[in-house]
């Protein structure tokens, strides 16, 4: 981790698919050795930040340590016994550990692409949060592609479940079709949810048209309007019984979340269950974004995420401007990168569209967000920022 290549490549999770499948067909399952190429070798963006002296949250570092070297083709080390997700269909990952009373330790879940989850954006949202210095309020996610052994385990597990509801049935069909087409099955791994995490729908108007909207009457949303008074540091705000936090800290956190949602074109934040909170080691409440995959960097732009707030974290906006400058002028460099296409792939945008298209859309979205911030500052002055 002390020395990183100038051009970082994405987490290496592709492999020699034909040979792996051939081996899987002729070797009894308990004796199969894990094929090479399906293990997580690096976390390019977080590690690039660390190489430049930026700290990561304890949660991020813990999950990076747990995932480093993980190869789900190794059936002697990993098992899959349970699905998760409400409308999406994910596979829980268990690392066999005889010293644990349960016989295993969680390694989170594998999330494939389906109509309810975009793993590319799950990864990108987390990596953006690390760039902005707010990964403590995001659930860690990393690129992963299932090989033939784990893909067939996923297929078998889906077959054992009674799945209902039109959305889940559609997702089931899509995943099974992807598995049938052959490995790798592209997706991501997500950390296990924090035990103190709970849904926080009070901040959402789930009945608003077009899949919900923020609850304009909630104190946090009111603080994020530049025309209103600013939140105060040191003043306690109760989000939910037993969940009390600092008024300014909470408002700043949610402003960052809304900023990332605007960049990633989030469309599912306020439909219900997709805003969460948790407690830190001192018992203080913080926002905790566990589900960020209801988003797509599409060819068209929808500005509604921006119209919902108008107060920003000044440091975050500067970091976004730095990123935009690199996408506009690659020669300036960024985190050791000189090629925007390599960067956006490492950011997490790897399984849909070309890297060139993803660069264009990310540049466009950042530009529109920064234009909105400048227009808001022109109108409201320093009231557009927390400080």
C-alpha positions as CSV (number, residue, x, y, z in Angstrom):
1,X,0.0,0.0,0.0
2,X,3.0,2.3,0.3
3,X,3.7,2.3,-3.5
4,X,0.8,2.3,-6.0
5,X,1.1,2.2,-9.8
6,X,0.6,5.4,-11.5
7,X,-2.3,4.0,-13.5
8,X,-4.5,2.0,-11.2
9,X,-6.5,-0.8,-12.7
10,X,-9.9,-2.0,-11.4
11,X,-10.2,-4.7,-8.8
12,X,-9.0,-7.8,-10.6
13,X,-11.9,-10.2,-10.5
14,X,-11.9,-11.7,-14.0
15,X,-10.4,-15.0,-14.7
16,X,-9.8,-17.9,-17.0
17,X,-13.4,-18.7,-17.3
18,X,-13.3,-21.7,-19.5
19,X,-10.7,-23.5,-17.6
20,X,-12.4,-22.7,-14.3
21,X,-15.7,-24.1,-15.6
22,X,-14.0,-27.2,-16.9
23,X,-12.4,-27.8,-13.6
24,X,-15.7,-27.3,-11.8
25,X,-17.4,-29.8,-14.0
26,X,-14.9,-32.7,-13.3
27,X,-13.8,-32.2,-9.7
28,X,-16.1,-33.0,-6.8
29,X,-17.2,-29.8,-5.1
30,X,-15.5,-30.3,-1.7
31,X,-12.2,-30.9,-3.4
32,X,-12.2,-28.0,-5.9
33,X,-9.4,-25.5,-5.6
34,X,-10.4,-21.9,-6.1
35,X,-9.6,-20.8,-9.7
36,X,-7.3,-17.9,-9.9
37,X,-8.6,-14.5,-10.9
38,X,-11.7,-14.2,-8.7
39,X,-10.1,-12.7,-5.6
40,X,-10.2,-9.1,-4.6
41,X,-6.7,-7.8,-4.9
42,X,-7.1,-4.0,-4.3
43,X,-9.4,-1.1,-3.7
44,X,-8.0,1.4,-6.1
45,X,-9.7,4.7,-5.1
46,X,-9.6,4.3,-1.3
47,X,-6.0,3.1,-1.5
48,X,-5.1,6.1,-3.7
49,X,-6.5,8.4,-1.1
50,X,-4.6,6.6,1.6
51,X,-1.4,6.9,-0.4
52,X,-1.9,10.7,-0.4
53,X,-2.4,10.9,3.4
54,X,-6.2,10.9,3.6
55,X,-7.7,8.9,6.3
56,X,-10.6,6.4,5.9
57,X,-13.2,5.6,8.4
58,X,-12.7,2.6,10.7
59,X,-15.6,0.8,9.0
60,X,-14.1,1.3,5.6
61,X,-10.7,0.0,6.7
62,X,-12.2,-3.0,8.5
63,X,-14.2,-4.2,5.4
64,X,-11.2,-3.6,3.1
65,X,-9.2,-5.9,5.4
66,X,-12.0,-8.5,5.5
67,X,-12.4,-8.5,1.7
68,X,-8.7,-8.3,0.7
69,X,-7.9,-11.7,-0.9
70,X,-11.5,-12.9,-0.8
71,X,-12.2,-15.5,-3.5
72,X,-15.7,-16.8,-3.5
73,X,-14.7,-19.7,-5.8
74,X,-13.0,-21.2,-2.7
75,X,-15.8,-23.5,-1.5
76,X,-13.5,-24.7,1.4
77,X,-13.6,-21.1,2.8
78,X,-16.9,-19.6,1.8
79,X,-20.5,-20.8,1.9
80,X,-23.8,-19.3,0.7
81,X,-27.0,-20.2,2.6
82,X,-29.2,-17.2,2.5
83,X,-30.6,-14.5,0.1
84,X,-31.3,-11.0,1.2
85,X,-33.0,-7.9,-0.3
86,X,-36.5,-6.6,-0.4
87,X,-37.1,-6.2,-4.1
88,X,-33.5,-6.9,-5.2
89,X,-32.1,-10.4,-4.8
90,X,-28.7,-10.6,-3.1
91,X,-26.6,-13.5,-1.8
92,X,-25.2,-13.4,1.7
93,X,-21.5,-14.4,2.0
94,X,-20.3,-16.5,4.9
95,X,-16.7,-17.1,5.6
96,X,-16.3,-20.5,7.4
97,X,-14.8,-20.0,10.9
98,X,-15.0,-22.9,13.4
99,X,-13.9,-20.6,16.2
100,X,-17.1,-18.6,15.9
101,X,-20.2,-19.9,17.7
102,X,-22.2,-19.6,14.5
103,X,-19.5,-21.5,12.5
104,X,-18.9,-18.5,10.2
105,X,-18.3,-14.8,10.0
106,X,-20.3,-12.5,7.7
107,X,-18.5,-11.1,4.7
108,X,-21.5,-9.0,3.6
109,X,-23.5,-9.8,0.4
110,X,-23.1,-10.1,-3.3
111,X,-25.3,-7.7,-5.3
112,X,-25.9,-8.4,-9.0
113,X,-27.4,-6.0,-11.5
114,X,-31.2,-6.0,-11.6
115,X,-34.0,-3.5,-11.9
116,X,-33.8,-2.7,-8.2
117,X,-30.1,-2.4,-7.8
118,X,-27.2,-0.9,-9.8
119,X,-24.0,-2.3,-8.3
120,X,-21.9,0.2,-10.3
121,X,-23.5,3.1,-8.5
122,X,-23.3,1.3,-5.2
123,X,-19.5,1.2,-5.6
124,X,-19.3,4.7,-7.1
125,X,-21.4,6.3,-4.3
126,X,-19.2,4.7,-1.6
127,X,-16.0,5.7,-3.5
128,X,-17.2,9.3,-3.9
129,X,-17.9,9.4,-0.2
130,X,-14.3,8.4,0.5
131,X,-13.1,11.1,-1.9
132,X,-15.2,13.7,-0.1
133,X,-14.2,12.5,3.4
134,X,-17.6,11.1,4.4
135,X,-17.2,7.4,4.0
136,X,-18.2,7.0,7.7
137,X,-21.8,7.6,6.7
138,X,-21.8,5.1,3.7
139,X,-21.9,1.3,3.7
140,X,-18.7,0.0,2.1
141,X,-19.0,-1.6,-1.3
142,X,-16.4,-3.0,-3.8
143,X,-16.4,-4.5,-7.2
144,X,-16.8,-8.2,-7.5
145,X,-17.6,-10.7,-10.2
146,X,-18.8,-14.2,-9.4
147,X,-17.0,-17.1,-11.1
148,X,-18.6,-20.4,-12.1
149,X,-18.7,-22.1,-8.7
150,X,-20.2,-19.1,-6.8
151,X,-22.6,-18.3,-9.7
152,X,-24.0,-21.8,-9.6
153,X,-24.3,-21.7,-5.8
154,X,-26.3,-18.4,-6.3
155,X,-28.5,-20.1,-8.9
156,X,-29.1,-23.1,-6.7
157,X,-30.0,-20.9,-3.7
158,X,-32.5,-18.9,-5.8
159,X,-34.1,-22.1,-6.8
160,X,-34.7,-23.1,-3.1
161,X,-36.5,-19.8,-2.3
162,X,-40.2,-19.0,-2.8
163,X,-40.0,-15.6,-4.5
164,X,-43.1,-13.4,-4.8
165,X,-44.0,-10.0,-6.2
166,X,-43.7,-8.8,-9.7
167,X,-40.4,-6.8,-9.1
168,X,-38.7,-9.7,-7.4
169,X,-39.8,-12.2,-9.9
170,X,-38.5,-10.0,-12.7
171,X,-35.2,-9.7,-10.9
172,X,-35.0,-13.4,-10.4
173,X,-35.5,-14.0,-14.1
174,X,-32.9,-11.4,-15.0
175,X,-30.3,-12.8,-12.6
176,X,-30.9,-16.4,-13.8
177,X,-30.5,-15.3,-17.4
178,X,-27.2,-13.6,-16.6
179,X,-25.9,-16.7,-14.8
180,X,-27.1,-18.9,-17.7
181,X,-25.1,-16.7,-20.2
182,X,-21.9,-17.8,-18.4
183,X,-19.5,-16.3,-15.9
184,X,-18.5,-13.8,-14.7
185,X,-21.6,-12.5,-13.0
186,X,-20.9,-8.8,-12.6
187,X,-21.8,-7.0,-9.4
188,X,-20.4,-5.8,-6.1
189,X,-20.0,-6.9,-2.5
190,X,-21.6,-4.8,0.2
191,X,-20.7,-4.8,3.9
192,X,-23.0,-6.3,6.5
193,X,-25.3,-3.6,7.9
194,X,-24.3,-2.0,11.2
195,X,-26.2,-3.5,14.1
196,X,-27.3,-0.1,15.3
197,X,-28.7,0.9,11.9
198,X,-32.4,1.5,11.5
199,X,-34.6,2.9,8.7
200,X,-35.4,6.6,9.0
201,X,-38.5,7.3,6.8
202,X,-39.4,10.4,8.8
203,X,-37.2,12.4,6.4
204,X,-39.1,11.1,3.4
205,X,-42.4,11.8,1.8
206,X,-42.9,8.4,0.4
207,X,-46.3,9.3,-1.2
208,X,-44.9,12.1,-3.3
209,X,-45.2,11.7,-7.1
210,X,-42.4,10.0,-9.0
211,X,-41.1,7.6,-6.3
212,X,-41.1,9.9,-3.2
213,X,-39.4,13.1,-2.2
214,X,-37.8,14.6,0.9
215,X,-40.2,15.6,3.7
216,X,-40.0,19.4,3.4
217,X,-41.2,19.8,7.0
218,X,-38.4,17.8,8.6
219,X,-35.8,19.9,10.5
220,X,-32.9,18.5,8.6
221,X,-34.5,19.3,5.2
222,X,-35.4,22.8,6.5
223,X,-31.7,23.4,7.5
224,X,-30.7,22.5,4.0
225,X,-32.6,25.5,2.5
226,X,-30.3,28.5,2.1
227,X,-33.2,30.8,2.9
228,X,-33.6,29.3,6.3
229,X,-31.5,29.6,9.5
230,X,-28.3,27.6,9.7
231,X,-28.0,24.6,12.1
232,X,-26.0,25.1,15.3
233,X,-23.0,23.2,16.4
234,X,-23.3,21.6,19.8
235,X,-27.1,21.6,19.7
236,X,-28.7,18.2,20.1
237,X,-31.3,17.0,17.6
238,X,-33.4,13.8,18.1
239,X,-34.0,11.9,14.9
240,X,-35.7,9.0,16.5
241,X,-36.1,7.8,20.1
242,X,-32.6,6.9,21.3
243,X,-31.0,8.5,18.2
244,X,-29.7,11.9,19.2
245,X,-27.0,13.8,17.2
246,X,-25.4,17.1,16.7
247,X,-27.7,19.4,14.7
248,X,-24.9,20.9,12.5
249,X,-23.2,17.5,12.0
250,X,-26.4,15.8,10.9
251,X,-27.4,18.6,8.5
252,X,-23.9,18.6,7.0
253,X,-24.0,14.8,6.5
254,X,-27.3,14.9,4.8
255,X,-26.2,17.7,2.5
256,X,-23.3,15.5,1.4
257,X,-25.7,12.6,0.8
258,X,-28.0,14.8,-1.3
259,X,-25.0,16.0,-3.3
260,X,-23.9,12.5,-4.1
261,X,-27.5,11.5,-4.9
262,X,-27.6,14.4,-7.4
263,X,-24.3,13.3,-9.1
264,X,-25.4,9.7,-9.4
265,X,-29.0,10.5,-10.4
266,X,-30.5,8.7,-7.5
267,X,-34.2,7.9,-8.1
268,X,-35.1,5.6,-5.2
269,X,-33.9,7.4,-2.0
270,X,-37.4,8.4,-0.8
271,X,-39.6,5.4,-1.8
272,X,-39.3,4.0,1.7
273,X,-36.5,2.2,3.7
274,X,-33.6,3.8,1.8
275,X,-32.6,6.4,4.4
276,X,-31.0,5.0,7.5
277,X,-29.3,6.2,10.7
278,X,-26.9,4.5,13.1
279,X,-24.9,5.2,16.3
280,X,-21.2,5.8,16.6
281,X,-19.1,4.4,19.5
282,X,-20.1,7.2,21.7
283,X,-23.8,6.6,21.0
284,X,-24.3,9.7,18.8
285,X,-26.6,9.4,15.8
286,X,-25.4,9.8,12.2
287,X,-26.9,9.2,8.8
288,X,-26.0,5.8,7.3
289,X,-26.6,5.2,3.6
290,X,-26.9,1.5,3.2
291,X,-28.7,1.3,-0.2
292,X,-27.5,3.5,-3.0
293,X,-28.1,1.4,-6.1
294,X,-31.4,2.9,-7.1
295,X,-29.6,5.2,-9.5
296,X,-28.3,5.3,-13.0
297,X,-25.9,7.7,-14.8
298,X,-28.4,7.9,-17.7
299,X,-28.1,9.7,-21.0
300,X,-30.7,12.2,-19.8
301,X,-30.4,14.6,-16.8
302,X,-33.1,15.0,-14.1
303,X,-32.5,18.0,-11.9
304,X,-35.0,17.1,-9.2
305,X,-32.4,16.0,-6.7
306,X,-30.8,19.4,-6.9
307,X,-34.1,21.4,-6.4
308,X,-34.6,19.7,-3.0
309,X,-31.7,21.5,-1.2
310,X,-29.6,24.6,-1.4
311,X,-27.1,24.5,1.4
312,X,-23.7,22.8,0.9
313,X,-20.5,21.7,2.5
314,X,-17.9,24.2,1.2
315,X,-15.0,21.6,1.4
316,X,-17.0,19.0,-0.4
317,X,-17.9,21.3,-3.3
318,X,-14.2,22.2,-3.6
319,X,-13.3,18.5,-3.9
320,X,-15.9,18.0,-6.6
321,X,-14.5,21.0,-8.5
322,X,-11.0,19.4,-8.3
323,X,-12.5,16.2,-9.7
324,X,-14.3,18.1,-12.5
325,X,-11.1,19.9,-13.4
326,X,-9.3,16.5,-13.9
327,X,-12.1,15.2,-16.1
328,X,-12.0,18.4,-18.2
329,X,-8.2,18.5,-18.3
330,X,-6.6,15.1,-17.7
331,X,-3.1,16.5,-17.8
332,X,-3.7,18.1,-14.4
333,X,-3.8,14.6,-12.9
334,X,-5.9,13.3,-10.0
335,X,-5.0,10.9,-7.2
336,X,-2.2,9.6,-9.4
337,X,-4.5,9.1,-12.4
338,X,-3.8,10.7,-15.8
339,X,-6.6,8.8,-17.7
340,X,-10.2,9.7,-16.8
341,X,-11.5,6.4,-18.3
342,X,-9.3,4.4,-15.9
343,X,-10.5,6.6,-13.1
344,X,-14.2,6.2,-13.7
345,X,-13.8,2.4,-14.1
346,X,-12.0,2.3,-10.7
347,X,-14.6,4.5,-9.2
348,X,-17.0,1.6,-9.8
349,X,-18.6,2.4,-13.2
350,X,-17.4,-0.8,-14.9
351,X,-20.2,-3.1,-16.0
352,X,-22.5,-0.9,-18.1
353,X,-21.7,1.5,-21.0
354,X,-18.2,2.3,-22.2
355,X,-15.7,4.1,-20.0
356,X,-15.8,7.0,-22.5
357,X,-19.6,7.3,-22.0
358,X,-19.2,7.1,-18.2
359,X,-16.6,9.9,-18.3
360,X,-18.9,12.1,-20.3
361,X,-21.9,11.5,-18.0
362,X,-20.0,12.0,-14.8
363,X,-18.4,15.2,-16.2
364,X,-21.9,16.4,-17.2
365,X,-23.4,15.6,-13.8
366,X,-20.6,17.3,-11.9
367,X,-20.8,20.3,-14.1
368,X,-24.6,20.7,-13.5
369,X,-24.2,20.3,-9.8
370,X,-21.4,22.8,-9.6
371,X,-23.4,25.3,-11.8
372,X,-26.3,25.0,-9.4
373,X,-24.0,25.6,-6.4
374,X,-22.6,28.7,-8.0
375,X,-26.1,30.0,-8.9
376,X,-27.2,29.4,-5.3
377,X,-24.2,31.2,-3.9
378,X,-24.9,34.1,-6.2
379,X,-28.4,34.3,-4.9
380,X,-27.8,33.7,-1.2
381,X,-24.1,34.4,-0.6
382,X,-22.6,32.6,2.4
383,X,-26.0,31.3,3.4
384,X,-25.5,28.7,0.7
385,X,-22.8,27.1,2.9
386,X,-22.7,25.9,6.5
387,X,-19.6,28.0,7.3
